[in-house]
Amino acid sequence: MNITFSFTTRLTMIAIISFLIFFIASLMVVYELGKKRGIKIASENNIKISTKAKPEKSSNQRYDGEK
């Protein structure tokens, strides 16, 4: 059973497969770059949140409710 394709069909199949490989590779690269950027932004936000935390009160300070 011989399956033969014309030159145009083979060229079209190669072009479609090449485009799909390029597209999938591009998606993977963009995903990895976005993931790194997201981790960086999340860690920066975490630092900002932790610096705005409530000030620590020492044990000898009185709280408003303990007057």
Residue pairs with C-beta under 8 A, 6 or more apart in sequence:
5 13
57 63
